[in-house]
């Protein structure tokens, strides 16, 4: 695989990310956070809704791994390790929720919002395809949020609501640990998958759809 091909995909992904990041400021919940107007109820709503996304995340990664054939066995192993690493992350969100006065049963039984439903329908569709490496586009957006926004948001929430670190554990943890996942992203992108016809275009397109649906998910928080 030529480095030029990889660089072209990265340029496309960075463009998608830049547009996505700029648009986050227009999301009501993030606008409140940016203006130092976040309330405890806003944070609790974030935790409820984010749990419903996170609990599904390891499932679509595992589904994707199951569709990787023997030509890419090392990447199959990488996907499986990623799923194992994240499959209990939702428990941090539950602990954060209970620590700020929420009921465990409430967060466990809350429905997915419209954006989350749409996001995961798309993710499972993509993950069910043979050798679904287009999902690198989704990873670029979702893990990018962890790397670039989680720590910033976690610290802002902690300050505005006068919380302890253990009450924003999910965001602080991912802000410190998602950089490793982006290293895995780079390794996968340069592993030879771009030799698959149209793979580069598919990765960028998947990033575009993921970014739009992720924003929809955030926009739906607090609307019920």
GROMACS elastic network, one bead per residue, 0.5 to 0.9 nm:
[ bonds ]
;  ai    aj funct       b0    kb
    1     4     6  0.84715   500
    1     5     6  0.71223   500
    1     6     6  0.77833   500
    1   190     6  0.73267   500
    1   191     6  0.80165   500
    1   192     6  0.55696   500
    1   193     6  0.80816   500
    1   194     6  0.65798   500
    1   195     6  0.61747   500
    2     5     6  0.54202   500
    2     6     6  0.67852   500
    2     7     6  0.88146   500
    2   190     6  0.88380   500
    2   194     6  0.88019   500
    3     6     6  0.50585   500
    3     7     6  0.60185   500
    3     8     6  0.85241   500
    3   190     6  0.80419   500
    4     7     6  0.50576   500
    4     8     6  0.61173   500
    4     9     6  0.87376   500
    5     8     6  0.51589   500
    5     9     6  0.64474   500
    5    10     6  0.87673   500
    5   194     6  0.74017   500
    5   200     6  0.78922   500
    6     9     6  0.52363   500
    6    10     6  0.62781   500
    6    11     6  0.87023   500
    6   189     6  0.69520   500
    6   190     6  0.67790   500
    6   194     6  0.74322   500
    6   200     6  0.80514   500
    7    10     6  0.50169   500
    7    11     6  0.61384   500
    7    12     6  0.86366   500
    8    11     6  0.51320   500
    8    12     6  0.63470   500
    8    13     6  0.87285   500
    8   200     6  0.83454   500
    9    12     6  0.51051   500
    9    13     6  0.62034   500
    9    14     6  0.86247   500
    9   189     6  0.89043   500
    9   200     6  0.58037   500
    9   201     6  0.76078   500
    9   203     6  0.77429   500
    9   204     6  0.68649   500
   10    14     6  0.60104   500
   10    15     6  0.85214   500
   10   204     6  0.85987   500
   11    14     6  0.51546   500
   11    15     6  0.62717   500
   11    16     6  0.87632   500
   12    15     6  0.52096   500
   12    16     6  0.64322   500
   12    17     6  0.87612   500
   12   201     6  0.89040   500
   12   204     6  0.62309   500
   13    16     6  0.50479   500
   13    17     6  0.61200   500
   13    18     6  0.85716   500
   13   137     6  0.72173   500
   13   140     6  0.74662   500
   13   141     6  0.85386   500
   13   203     6  0.82013   500
   13   204     6  0.57884   500
   13   205     6  0.89939   500
   13   207     6  0.68887   500
   13   208     6  0.83369   500
   14    18     6  0.60219   500
   14    19     6  0.86177   500
   14   140     6  0.89731   500
   15    18     6  0.51645   500
   15    19     6  0.63491   500
   15    20     6  0.85886   500
   16    19     6  0.53445   500
   16    20     6  0.61486   500
   16    21     6  0.86393   500
   16   141     6  0.85427   500
   16   204     6  0.77931   500
   16   207     6  0.69060   500
   16   208     6  0.60957   500
   16   211     6  0.76502   500
   17    21     6  0.59609   500
   17    22     6  0.84577   500
   17   140     6  0.81393   500
   17   141     6  0.66085   500
   17   144     6  0.82774   500
   17   207     6  0.81642   500
   17   208     6  0.84576   500
   17   211     6  0.76597   500
   18    21     6  0.51805   500
   18    22     6  0.61264   500
   18    23     6  0.85764   500
   19    22     6  0.52047   500
   19    23     6  0.61980   500
   19    24     6  0.88220   500
   19   211     6  0.89296   500
   20    23     6  0.51399   500
   20    24     6  0.63869   500
   20   141     6  0.85382   500
   20   208     6  0.85990   500
   20   211     6  0.60460   500
   20   212     6  0.75835   500
   20   215     6  0.78413   500
   21    24     6  0.52704   500
   21    25     6  0.75531   500
   21   145     6  0.88478   500
   22    25     6  0.61767   500
   22    26     6  0.81349   500
   23    26     6  0.55951   500
   23    27     6  0.73074   500
   23   215     6  0.80976   500
   24    27     6  0.53400   500
   24    28     6  0.87898   500
   24    30     6  0.66414   500
   24    31     6  0.80058   500
   24   215     6  0.70064   500
   24   218     6  0.87266   500
   25    28     6  0.78677   500
   25    29     6  0.88748   500
   25    30     6  0.59928   500
   25    31     6  0.54996   500
   25    34     6  0.77877   500
   26    29     6  0.86438   500
   26    30     6  0.73034   500
   26    31     6  0.62095   500
   26   219     6  0.88657   500
   27    30     6  0.53945   500
   27    31     6  0.59443   500
   27    32     6  0.86627   500
   27   215     6  0.74528   500
   27   216     6  0.87071   500
   27   218     6  0.68313   500
   27   219     6  0.54997   500
   28    31     6  0.50098   500
   28    32     6  0.62389   500
   28    33     6  0.86976   500
   28   218     6  0.83304   500
   28   219     6  0.65535   500
   28   221     6  0.86267   500
   29    32     6  0.52594   500
   29    33     6  0.64210   500
   29    34     6  0.87884   500
   29    38     6  0.76605   500
   29    42     6  0.71827   500
   29    43     6  0.88817   500
   29    46     6  0.83834   500
   29   218     6  0.72945   500
   29   219     6  0.72706   500
   29   221     6  0.73043   500
   29   222     6  0.81426   500
   30    34     6  0.60773   500
   30    35     6  0.85727   500
   30    38     6  0.86184   500
   30   153     6  0.87830   500
   30   218     6  0.83597   500
   31    34     6  0.50497   500
   31    35     6  0.61884   500
   31    36     6  0.86743   500
   31    37     6  0.84059   500
   31    38     6  0.87760   500
   32    35     6  0.51565   500
   32    36     6  0.62104   500
   32    38     6  0.51895   500
   32    39     6  0.85030   500
   32    42     6  0.89251   500
   33    36     6  0.52309   500
   33    37     6  0.58854   500
   33    38     6  0.50954   500
   33    39     6  0.88022   500
   33   153     6  0.77635   500
   33   156     6  0.71952   500
   33   157     6  0.72800   500
   33   160     6  0.83676   500
   34    37     6  0.75966   500
   34    38     6  0.83783   500
   34   153     6  0.89351   500
   34   156     6  0.82788   500
   35    38     6  0.78598   500
   36   156     6  0.79912   500
   36   157     6  0.87201   500
   36   160     6  0.63739   500
   37   160     6  0.77095   500
   38    41     6  0.82772   500
   38    42     6  0.62485   500
   38    43     6  0.73248   500
   38   157     6  0.74342   500
   38   160     6  0.69036   500
   38   161     6  0.76401   500
   39    42     6  0.51758   500
   39    43     6  0.66204   500
   39    44     6  0.88327   500
   39   160     6  0.81699   500
   39   161     6  0.71063   500
   40    43     6  0.51400   500
   40    44     6  0.62351   500
   40    45     6  0.86295   500
   40   100     6  0.79234   500
   40   157     6  0.89979   500
   40   161     6  0.66128   500
   41    44     6  0.50100   500
   41    45     6  0.61131   500
   41    46     6  0.85747   500
   41   222     6  0.89440   500
   42    45     6  0.50895   500
   42    46     6  0.62327   500
   42    47     6  0.87570   500
   42   221     6  0.82801   500
   42   222     6  0.71858   500
   43    47     6  0.62824   500
   43    48     6  0.87136   500
   43    97     6  0.86475   500
   43   157     6  0.76679   500
   43   161     6  0.89684   500
   44    47     6  0.51049   500
   44    48     6  0.62503   500
   44    49     6  0.86687   500
   44    96     6  0.87653   500
   44    97     6  0.62338   500
   44   100     6  0.76688   500
   44   101     6  0.87415   500
   44   102     6  0.72450   500
   45    48     6  0.51603   500
   45    49     6  0.61791   500
   45    50     6  0.84026   500
   45   221     6  0.64132   500
   45   222     6  0.63109   500
   46    49     6  0.52904   500
   46    50     6  0.58369   500
   46    51     6  0.84269   500
   46   218     6  0.81550   500
   46   221     6  0.65538   500
   46   222     6  0.82084   500
   47    50     6  0.51272   500
   47    51     6  0.60312   500
   47    52     6  0.87961   500
   47    93     6  0.59841   500
   47    94     6  0.76912   500
   47    96     6  0.76643   500
   47    97     6  0.63371   500
   47   107     6  0.79019   500
   48    51     6  0.54436   500
   48    52     6  0.68549   500
   48    93     6  0.78469   500
   48    94     6  0.81529   500
   48    97     6  0.76246   500
   48   106     6  0.81602   500
   48   107     6  0.51746   500
   48   108     6  0.80348   500
   48   110     6  0.69257   500
   48   111     6  0.89118   500
   48   112     6  0.88583   500
   49    52     6  0.54161   500
   49    53     6  0.68860   500
   49   107     6  0.83197   500
   49   110     6  0.78970   500
   49   111     6  0.81681   500
   49   112     6  0.66106   500
   49   113     6  0.69159   500
   49   116     6  0.80032   500
   49   217     6  0.81963   500
   49   218     6  0.83815   500
   49   220     6  0.89602   500
   49   221     6  0.67648   500
   50    53     6  0.51670   500
   50    54     6  0.61647   500
   50    55     6  0.85975   500
   50    90     6  0.84440   500
   50    93     6  0.77844   500
   50   112     6  0.89831   500
   50   116     6  0.86856   500
   50   217     6  0.88643   500
   50   218     6  0.87832   500
   51    54     6  0.50674   500
   51    55     6  0.59487   500
   51    56     6  0.85877   500
   51    89     6  0.86536   500
   51    90     6  0.54905   500
   51    91     6  0.83493   500
   51    92     6  0.89781   500
   51    93     6  0.61096   500
   51    94     6  0.75147   500
   51   107     6  0.76191   500
   51   108     6  0.82125   500
   51   112     6  0.89664   500
   52    55     6  0.55942   500
   52    56     6  0.67518   500
   52    90     6  0.81542   500
   52   107     6  0.86368   500
   52   108     6  0.84363   500
   52   110     6  0.77925   500
   52   111     6  0.75063   500
   52   112     6  0.57121   500
   52   113     6  0.83894   500
   52   116     6  0.73781   500
   53    56     6  0.54985   500
   53    57     6  0.63533   500
   53    90     6  0.87482   500
   53   112     6  0.76846   500
   53   116     6  0.61727   500
   53   117     6  0.86983   500
   53   119     6  0.84950   500
   53   120     6  0.77043   500
   53   217     6  0.89784   500
   54    58     6  0.73666   500
   54    86     6  0.83164   500
   54    87     6  0.82055   500
   54    88     6  0.87990   500
   54    89     6  0.69941   500
   54    90     6  0.57785   500
   54    93     6  0.89308   500
   55    58     6  0.66763   500
   55    59     6  0.75819   500
   55    86     6  0.87877   500
   55    87     6  0.69670   500
   55    88     6  0.75719   500
   55    89     6  0.74729   500
   55    90     6  0.55278   500
   55    91     6  0.88359   500
   56    59     6  0.51996   500
   56    60     6  0.65806   500
   56    61     6  0.88759   500
   56    87     6  0.84877   500
   56   120     6  0.73816   500
   57    60     6  0.55163   500
   57    61     6  0.63869   500
   57    62     6  0.87072   500
   57    83     6  0.79181   500
   57    86     6  0.78108   500
   57    87     6  0.75570   500
   57   120     6  0.82020   500
   57   123     6  0.87164   500
   58    61     6  0.50887   500
   58    62     6  0.60899   500
   58    63     6  0.85421   500
   58    82     6  0.77892   500
   58    84     6  0.72841   500
   58    85     6  0.84337   500
   58    86     6  0.59515   500
   58    88     6  0.84157   500
   59    62     6  0.51268   500
   59    63     6  0.61247   500
   59    64     6  0.85978   500
   59    83     6  0.72729   500
   59    87     6  0.76744   500
   59   124     6  0.85266   500
   60    64     6  0.60484   500
   60    65     6  0.85627   500
   60    83     6  0.84333   500
   60   120     6  0.80681   500
   60   123     6  0.64896   500
   60   124     6  0.56183   500
   60   126     6  0.87901   500
   60   127     6  0.60223   500
   60   128     6  0.84421   500
   61    64     6  0.50424   500
   61    65     6  0.62736   500
   61    66     6  0.87958   500
   61    79     6  0.63193   500
   61    80     6  0.72820   500
   61    82     6  0.74474   500
   61    83     6  0.56380   500
   61   123     6  0.89290   500
   61   124     6  0.88343   500
   61   127     6  0.71594   500
   61   135     6  0.88705   500
   62    65     6  0.50301   500
   62    66     6  0.63720   500
   62    67     6  0.89940   500
   62    79     6  0.68799   500
   62    80     6  0.59730   500
   62    82     6  0.84829   500
   62    83     6  0.57874   500
   62    84     6  0.84995   500
   62   127     6  0.84874   500
   63    66     6  0.52224   500
   63    67     6  0.68055   500
   63   124     6  0.74846   500
   63   127     6  0.57601   500
   63   128     6  0.64478   500
   64    67     6  0.53749   500
   64    68     6  0.68597   500
   64    76     6  0.83077   500
   64    79     6  0.74435   500
   64    80     6  0.88113   500
   64   124     6  0.82127   500
   64   126     6  0.79348   500
   64   128     6  0.62324   500
   64   129     6  0.76637   500
   64   130     6  0.82198   500
   64   131     6  0.74478   500
   64   132     6  0.60933   500
   64   133     6  0.81905   500
   64   135     6  0.82818   500
   65    68     6  0.54235   500
   65    69     6  0.87928   500
   65    75     6  0.79978   500
   65    76     6  0.50243   500
   65    77     6  0.75309   500
   65    78     6  0.83085   500
   65    79     6  0.54149   500
   65    80     6  0.60059   500
   65    83     6  0.88331   500
   65   127     6  0.81073   500
   65   131     6  0.81526   500
   65   132     6  0.83272   500
   66    69     6  0.80723   500
   66    76     6  0.74440   500
   66    80     6  0.86132   500
   66   127     6  0.88032   500
   66   128     6  0.84276   500
   66   130     6  0.88175   500
   66   131     6  0.88002   500
   67    76     6  0.83142   500
   67   127     6  0.75574   500
   67   128     6  0.66637   500
   67   129     6  0.66398   500
   67   130     6  0.50256   500
   67   131     6  0.55122   500
   67   132     6  0.69756   500
   68    71     6  0.80383   500
   68    72     6  0.64648   500
   68    73     6  0.71186   500
   68    75     6  0.76585   500
   68    76     6  0.56824   500
   68   129     6  0.89717   500
   68   130     6  0.63166   500
   68   132     6  0.71117   500
   68   133     6  0.85831   500
   69    72     6  0.59187   500
   69    73     6  0.65620   500
   69    76     6  0.77445   500
   69   130     6  0.76791   500
   69   131     6  0.65879   500
   70    74     6  0.86183   500
   70    76     6  0.83845   500
   71    74     6  0.85187   500
   72    75     6  0.53727   500
   72    76     6  0.63711   500
   72    77     6  0.88926   500
   72   131     6  0.82952   500
   72   193     6  0.86951   500
   73    77     6  0.63287   500
   73    78     6  0.86791   500
   74    77     6  0.51032   500
   74    78     6  0.62964   500
   74    79     6  0.87872   500
   75    79     6  0.61751   500
   75    80     6  0.85371   500
   75   188     6  0.70976   500
   75   191     6  0.85717   500
   76    79     6  0.51989   500
   76    80     6  0.62503   500
   76    81     6  0.87012   500
   77    80     6  0.50680   500
   77    81     6  0.61631   500
   77    82     6  0.85805   500
   78    81     6  0.51771   500
   78    82     6  0.61990   500
   78    83     6  0.87042   500
   78   184     6  0.80992   500
   78   188     6  0.88565   500
   79    82     6  0.50716   500
   79    83     6  0.62680   500
   79    84     6  0.87481   500
   80    83     6  0.50931   500
   80    84     6  0.62783   500
   80    85     6  0.86267   500
   81    84     6  0.50970   500
   81    85     6  0.61158   500
   81    86     6  0.87479   500
   82    85     6  0.50787   500
   82    86     6  0.63759   500
   82    87     6  0.85041   500
   82   181     6  0.81971   500
   83    86     6  0.53504   500
   83    87     6  0.57387   500
   84    87     6  0.53789   500
   84    88     6  0.80277   500
   85    88     6  0.76136   500
   85    89     6  0.81415   500
   86    89     6  0.52900   500
   86    90     6  0.82866   500
   87    90     6  0.74639   500
   88    91     6  0.57552   500
   88    92     6  0.78978   500
   89    92     6  0.56075   500
   89    93     6  0.72456   500
   89   170     6  0.76972   500
   90    93     6  0.51949   500
   90    94     6  0.64524   500
   90    95     6  0.88572   500
   90   170     6  0.84897   500
   91    95     6  0.62352   500
   91    96     6  0.85943   500
   91   170     6  0.89647   500
   92    95     6  0.51078   500
   92    96     6  0.61400   500
   92    97     6  0.85469   500
   92   168     6  0.88270   500
   92   169     6  0.66031   500
   92   170     6  0.55093   500
   93    96     6  0.50536   500
   93    97     6  0.60892   500
   93    98     6  0.86790   500
   93   107     6  0.88607   500
   93   168     6  0.83815   500
   93   169     6  0.77618   500
   93   170     6  0.59633   500
   93   171     6  0.89016   500
   94    97     6  0.50822   500
   94    98     6  0.62621   500
   94    99     6  0.85471   500
   94   102     6  0.88203   500
   94   103     6  0.89931   500
   94   104     6  0.65934   500
   94   107     6  0.68115   500
   94   108     6  0.77377   500
   95    98     6  0.52354   500
   95    99     6  0.60301   500
   95   100     6  0.88163   500
   95   104     6  0.82023   500
   95   166     6  0.86269   500
   95   167     6  0.76631   500
   95   169     6  0.84373   500
   96    99     6  0.50842   500
   96   100     6  0.65740   500
   96   102     6  0.86744   500
   96   166     6  0.70827   500
   96   168     6  0.59972   500
   96   169     6  0.66016   500
   96   170     6  0.74157   500
   97   100     6  0.55062   500
   97   101     6  0.67307   500
   97   102     6  0.52213   500
   97   103     6  0.74675   500
   97   104     6  0.74524   500
   97   107     6  0.75388   500
   97   167     6  0.76685   500
   97   168     6  0.89215   500
   98   101     6  0.52162   500
   98   103     6  0.57992   500
   98   104     6  0.60496   500
   98   107     6  0.88247   500
   98   167     6  0.87439   500
   99   102     6  0.70801   500
   99   166     6  0.82060   500
   99   167     6  0.59038   500
  100   163     6  0.83719   500
  100   167     6  0.68263   500
  102   105     6  0.87962   500
  102   106     6  0.73575   500
  102   107     6  0.76897   500
  103   106     6  0.52759   500
  103   107     6  0.68096   500
  103   108     6  0.88439   500
  104   107     6  0.55459   500
  104   108     6  0.62175   500
  104   109     6  0.87221   500
  105   108     6  0.50327   500
  105   109     6  0.60382   500
  105   110     6  0.84273   500
  106   109     6  0.54913   500
  106   110     6  0.60335   500
  107   110     6  0.54404   500
  107   111     6  0.89417   500
  108   111     6  0.88666   500
  110   113     6  0.89257   500
  112   115     6  0.79153   500
  112   116     6  0.56759   500
  112   117     6  0.60002   500
  113   116     6  0.52982   500
  113   117     6  0.62539   500
  113   118     6  0.87506   500
  113   217     6  0.67495   500
  113   220     6  0.64101   500
  113   221     6  0.73664   500
  113   224     6  0.83367   500
  114   117     6  0.51413   500
  114   118     6  0.62697   500
  114   119     6  0.86014   500
  114   216     6  0.78147   500
  114   217     6  0.67447   500
  114   220     6  0.68445   500
  115   118     6  0.51168   500
  115   119     6  0.59936   500
  115   120     6  0.85987   500
  115   213     6  0.58713   500
  115   214     6  0.67873   500
  115   215     6  0.77432   500
  115   218     6  0.74017   500
  115   219     6  0.78858   500
  115   220     6  0.65456   500
  116   120     6  0.61090   500
  116   121     6  0.84016   500
  116   213     6  0.75691   500
  116   214     6  0.74320   500
  116   216     6  0.79145   500
  116   217     6  0.52147   500
  116   218     6  0.86494   500
  116   220     6  0.87982   500
  117   120     6  0.55083   500
  117   121     6  0.61216   500
  117   122     6  0.86554   500
  117   217     6  0.83877   500
  118   121     6  0.51973   500
  118   122     6  0.62604   500
  118   123     6  0.86309   500
  118   213     6  0.66649   500
  118   214     6  0.89859   500
  118   216     6  0.87437   500
  118   217     6  0.83385   500
  119   122     6  0.52765   500
  119   123     6  0.61679   500
  119   124     6  0.87518   500
  119   209     6  0.85010   500
  119   210     6  0.67669   500
  119   212     6  0.88464   500
  119   213     6  0.53229   500
  119   214     6  0.66037   500
  119   216     6  0.86475   500
  119   217     6  0.76781   500
  120   124     6  0.59300   500
  120   125     6  0.82199   500
  121   124     6  0.54140   500
  121   125     6  0.61651   500
  121   126     6  0.87185   500
  122   125     6  0.50885   500
  122   126     6  0.62228   500
  122   127     6  0.85222   500
  122   209     6  0.83952   500
  122   210     6  0.81465   500
  122   213     6  0.88802   500
  123   126     6  0.51783   500
  123   127     6  0.59385   500
  123   128     6  0.85135   500
  123   135     6  0.78449   500
  123   138     6  0.81845   500
  123   210     6  0.82296   500
  124   128     6  0.59799   500
  124   129     6  0.89105   500
  125   128     6  0.53318   500
  125   129     6  0.70634   500
  126   129     6  0.56832   500
  126   130     6  0.89953   500
  126   132     6  0.63739   500
  126   133     6  0.88668   500
  126   134     6  0.75015   500
  126   135     6  0.68884   500
  126   206     6  0.84412   500
  127   130     6  0.80475   500
  127   131     6  0.83997   500
  127   132     6  0.56460   500
  127   133     6  0.84570   500
  127   134     6  0.86832   500
  127   135     6  0.71432   500
  128   131     6  0.86866   500
  128   132     6  0.72034   500
  129   132     6  0.53598   500
  130   133     6  0.86954   500
  131   134     6  0.84136   500
  132   135     6  0.61271   500
  132   136     6  0.85747   500
  133   136     6  0.57670   500
  133   137     6  0.83710   500
  133   188     6  0.86748   500
  133   189     6  0.87868   500
  133   193     6  0.73878   500
  133   199     6  0.75228   500
  133   202     6  0.85270   500
  133   203     6  0.72844   500
  134   137     6  0.59442   500
  134   138     6  0.77600   500
  134   199     6  0.64731   500
  134   200     6  0.77391   500
  134   201     6  0.84639   500
  134   202     6  0.53011   500
  134   204     6  0.77786   500
  134   205     6  0.81594   500
  134   206     6  0.62331   500
  134   207     6  0.84648   500
  135   138     6  0.50236   500
  135   139     6  0.62771   500
  135   140     6  0.85958   500
  135   202     6  0.85293   500
  135   203     6  0.64418   500
  135   206     6  0.64946   500
  135   207     6  0.78691   500
  136   140     6  0.60788   500
  136   141     6  0.87761   500
  136   185     6  0.68802   500
  136   188     6  0.81965   500
  136   189     6  0.77248   500
  136   203     6  0.59807   500
  136   204     6  0.85846   500
  136   206     6  0.79319   500
  136   207     6  0.77814   500
  137   140     6  0.51183   500
  137   141     6  0.66739   500
  137   142     6  0.88615   500
  137   202     6  0.79981   500
  137   204     6  0.56679   500
  137   205     6  0.73250   500
  137   206     6  0.51443   500
  137   208     6  0.77876   500
  137   209     6  0.89979   500
  137   210     6  0.77330   500
  138   141     6  0.53160   500
  138   142     6  0.61206   500
  138   143     6  0.82318   500
  138   203     6  0.78660   500
  138   204     6  0.88093   500
  138   206     6  0.59775   500
  138   208     6  0.82980   500
  138   209     6  0.82112   500
  138   210     6  0.55740   500
  138   211     6  0.77627   500
  139   142     6  0.51529   500
  139   143     6  0.54235   500
  139   144     6  0.74223   500
  139   181     6  0.86036   500
  139   182     6  0.82802   500
  139   185     6  0.75264   500
  139   207     6  0.78996   500
  139   210     6  0.89691   500
  140   143     6  0.56752   500
  140   144     6  0.54551   500
  140   145     6  0.84100   500
  140   182     6  0.74327   500
  140   185     6  0.74237   500
  140   207     6  0.69988   500
  141   145     6  0.62337   500
  141   146     6  0.88797   500
  141   207     6  0.63726   500
  141   208     6  0.87956   500
  141   210     6  0.70858   500
  141   211     6  0.63915   500
  141   214     6  0.87490   500
  142   145     6  0.52357   500
  142   146     6  0.67001   500
  142   147     6  0.89155   500
  142   210     6  0.82098   500
  142   211     6  0.83004   500
  142   214     6  0.83341   500
  143   147     6  0.62075   500
  143   148     6  0.85059   500
  143   174     6  0.88217   500
  143   178     6  0.62128   500
  143   179     6  0.80245   500
  143   181     6  0.68304   500
  143   182     6  0.68504   500
  144   147     6  0.50179   500
  144   148     6  0.57843   500
  144   149     6  0.77180   500
  144   178     6  0.78118   500
  144   179     6  0.83353   500
  144   182     6  0.74623   500
  145   148     6  0.52697   500
  145   149     6  0.50549   500
  145   150     6  0.63049   500
  145   175     6  0.85432   500
  145   178     6  0.87777   500
  146   149     6  0.57383   500
  146   151     6  0.75892   500
  146   171     6  0.76216   500
  146   173     6  0.89944   500
  146   174     6  0.53863   500
  146   175     6  0.53582   500
  146   176     6  0.83490   500
  146   177     6  0.81238   500
  146   178     6  0.56655   500
  146   179     6  0.80646   500
  147   150     6  0.64804   500
  147   151     6  0.76439   500
  147   174     6  0.69825   500
  147   175     6  0.52660   500
  147   176     6  0.72926   500
  147   177     6  0.75179   500
  147   178     6  0.51542   500
  147   179     6  0.55988   500
  147   181     6  0.88438   500
  147   182     6  0.81433   500
  148   151     6  0.73316   500
  148   152     6  0.75771   500
  148   175     6  0.71559   500
  148   178     6  0.89478   500
  148   179     6  0.89341   500
  149   152     6  0.52122   500
  149   153     6  0.59524   500
  149   154     6  0.83412   500
  149   171     6  0.86610   500
  149   175     6  0.70491   500
  150   153     6  0.52189   500
  150   154     6  0.58508   500
  150   155     6  0.84924   500
  150   170     6  0.84425   500
  150   172     6  0.64651   500
  150   173     6  0.83007   500
  150   174     6  0.62518   500
  150   176     6  0.84778   500
  151   155     6  0.60303   500
  151   156     6  0.84560   500
  151   171     6  0.59451   500
  151   172     6  0.51261   500
  151   173     6  0.78854   500
  151   174     6  0.72604   500
  151   176     6  0.70850   500
  152   155     6  0.54201   500
  152   156     6  0.62263   500
  152   157     6  0.86778   500
  152   171     6  0.86019   500
  152   172     6  0.84995   500
  152   175     6  0.77848   500
  153   156     6  0.50826   500
  153   157     6  0.60498   500
  153   158     6  0.84703   500
  153   171     6  0.72241   500
  153   172     6  0.85355   500
  154   157     6  0.51969   500
  154   158     6  0.60720   500
  154   159     6  0.85938   500
  154   165     6  0.86506   500
  154   168     6  0.59968   500
  154   169     6  0.80814   500
  154   170     6  0.82153   500
  154   171     6  0.51039   500
  154   172     6  0.56527   500
  154   175     6  0.81795   500
  155   158     6  0.50412   500
  155   159     6  0.61263   500
  155   160     6  0.85727   500
  155   165     6  0.85111   500
  155   168     6  0.81656   500
  155   171     6  0.84777   500
  155   172     6  0.74987   500
  156   159     6  0.51618   500
  156   160     6  0.60200   500
  156   161     6  0.84454   500
  157   160     6  0.52141   500
  157   161     6  0.59235   500
  157   162     6  0.79310   500
  157   163     6  0.76599   500
  157   168     6  0.76766   500
  158   161     6  0.55358   500
  158   162     6  0.54975   500
  158   164     6  0.65807   500
  158   165     6  0.70161   500
  158   167     6  0.78712   500
  158   168     6  0.67069   500
  159   162     6  0.51187   500
  159   163     6  0.67685   500
  159   164     6  0.89363   500
  160   163     6  0.79839   500
  163   166     6  0.81399   500
  163   167     6  0.61279   500
  163   168     6  0.74941   500
  164   167     6  0.53510   500
  164   168     6  0.71358   500
  164   169     6  0.89085   500
  165   168     6  0.54485   500
  165   169     6  0.60569   500
  165   172     6  0.76576   500
  166   170     6  0.85188   500
  166   172     6  0.88117   500
  167   170     6  0.83498   500
  168   171     6  0.58645   500
  168   172     6  0.63301   500
  168   173     6  0.85930   500
  169   172     6  0.52128   500
  169   173     6  0.57958   500
  169   174     6  0.84597   500
  170   173     6  0.52794   500
  170   174     6  0.62332   500
  170   175     6  0.85135   500
  171   174     6  0.53242   500
  171   175     6  0.60022   500
  171   176     6  0.86727   500
  172   175     6  0.50857   500
  172   176     6  0.63843   500
  172   177     6  0.87427   500
  173   176     6  0.53108   500
  173   177     6  0.61301   500
  173   178     6  0.83596   500
  174   178     6  0.53824   500
  174   179     6  0.86053   500
  175   178     6  0.62310   500
  175   179     6  0.80201   500
  176   179     6  0.72194   500
  177   180     6  0.62922   500
  177   181     6  0.78725   500
  178   181     6  0.52084   500
  178   182     6  0.67790   500
  179   182     6  0.52107   500
  179   183     6  0.65773   500
  179   184     6  0.89248   500
  180   183     6  0.50561   500
  180   184     6  0.64944   500
  180   185     6  0.87346   500
  181   185     6  0.62445   500
  181   186     6  0.88319   500
  182   186     6  0.63336   500
  182   187     6  0.86537   500
  183   186     6  0.52103   500
  183   187     6  0.63759   500
  183   188     6  0.87495   500
  184   187     6  0.50646   500
  184   188     6  0.61644   500
  184   189     6  0.85807   500
  185   188     6  0.52125   500
  185   189     6  0.61309   500
  185   190     6  0.86620   500
  186   189     6  0.51575   500
  186   190     6  0.62642   500
  186   191     6  0.85944   500
  187   190     6  0.52990   500
  187   191     6  0.60792   500
  188   191     6  0.50097   500
  188   192     6  0.78798   500
  188   193     6  0.75072   500
  189   192     6  0.71685   500
  189   193     6  0.65969   500
  189   194     6  0.71328   500
  190   193     6  0.72167   500
  190   194     6  0.76541   500
  191   194     6  0.79804   500
  192   195     6  0.57148   500
  192   196     6  0.80140   500
  193   196     6  0.56575   500
  193   199     6  0.72041   500
  193   200     6  0.86430   500
  194   197     6  0.72827   500
  194   198     6  0.78660   500
  194   199     6  0.55796   500
  194   200     6  0.59228   500
  195   198     6  0.84759   500
  195   199     6  0.74991   500
  195   200     6  0.87943   500
  196   199     6  0.55329   500
  196   200     6  0.83392   500
  197   200     6  0.79947   500
  197   201     6  0.89795   500
  198   201     6  0.53618   500
  198   202     6  0.61712   500
  198   203     6  0.87686   500
  199   203     6  0.61503   500
  199   204     6  0.87392   500
  200   203     6  0.52176   500
  200   204     6  0.64772   500
  200   205     6  0.86737   500
  201   204     6  0.53104   500
  201   205     6  0.61297   500
  201   206     6  0.85922   500
  202   205     6  0.50394   500
  202   206     6  0.60127   500
  202   207     6  0.85426   500
  203   206     6  0.51822   500
  203   207     6  0.62898   500
  203   208     6  0.87964   500
  204   207     6  0.50559   500
  204   208     6  0.63379   500
  204   209     6  0.88590   500
  205   208     6  0.50493   500
  205   209     6  0.63718   500
  205   210     6  0.85661   500
  206   209     6  0.52177   500
  206   210     6  0.59983   500
  206   211     6  0.84722   500
  207   210     6  0.50754   500
  207   211     6  0.59899   500
  207   212     6  0.86242   500
  208   211     6  0.52477   500
  208   212     6  0.63819   500
  208   213     6  0.87508   500
  209   212     6  0.52551   500
  209   213     6  0.61783   500
  209   214     6  0.84368   500
  210   213     6  0.51915   500
  210   214     6  0.58279   500
  210   215     6  0.84291   500
  211   214     6  0.51540   500
  211   215     6  0.61784   500
  211   216     6  0.86212   500
  212   215     6  0.52521   500
  212   216     6  0.62772   500
  212   217     6  0.87397   500
  213   217     6  0.61634   500
  213   218     6  0.87263   500
  214   218     6  0.64475   500
  214   219     6  0.86577   500
  215   218     6  0.50942   500
  215   219     6  0.60891   500
  215   220     6  0.86584   500
  216   220     6  0.62066   500
  216   221     6  0.89520   500
  217   220     6  0.53465   500
  217   221     6  0.68829   500
  218   221     6  0.54707   500
  219   222     6  0.81238   500
  219   223     6  0.79970   500
  220   223     6  0.54519   500
  220   224     6  0.76670   500
  221   224     6  0.75491   500
